[in-house]
Amino acid sequence: MQLELEQTKLRLHEAQLEKAIRKDWKDVKGSLTPKNLGKQILTELISQKIQDKFRPKGILSESLAYGANMLAKKLGEKFKTFSGN
């Protein structure tokens, strides 16, 4: 009886893990489309350029670099939302 209960728990846990793997795989597959990869690369390039432009030399430039980086990320998110993905 105890053994059967443990086996049932293990099967249930296995099914939950398989479901999570399938969902994660769909998410990964969806993010690897050329359109999404392009958006990710563009956002990263813009962010990197902004960081290079405002190389921190003090608290003011560090704050500007941080703000510009956050703005680039938000623009990337808005672009992603606007394009429907």
Secondary structure, DSSP 8 states (H G I E B T S, - for coil): -HHHHHHHHHHHHHHHHHHHHHHHHHHHHHHTSHHHHHHHHHHHHHHHHHHHHT--SSHHHHHHHHHHHHHHHHHHHHHHHHHT-
